[in-house]
Amino acid sequence: MIIKIHKSQGRILVALCDKELLGKKFSGENCELDLGSDFFKGEEKTEREIGDILRNSWTSNIVGRKSIDLALKEEVISEEHVKEIDGVPYALIITL
């Protein structure tokens, strides 16, 4: 999995996607996932490293089955948070 950490006003915003999806674009009804933008271009990390980051992030954009499965395992999302675009699962987390 590829993760990019963005920092804004002392908060962590995460972009996480399955490695094989990086650089691709998916379209759905009234929405689009563009994994070719710099927003998602990060570095490959282990599940353990990513889990720690997800649990401490303010906002997370998670795309792809492996990434979603890890977020579910880490209990940062539940299945009802998962949506799909063009068959690709994704979730957006905003911690208030």
Summary of the structure (lengths in Angstrom):
residues: 96
radius of gyration: 12.3
end to end distance: 25.8
largest distance: 34.4
contacts: 277
relative contact order: 0.24
helix: 25%
strand: 41%
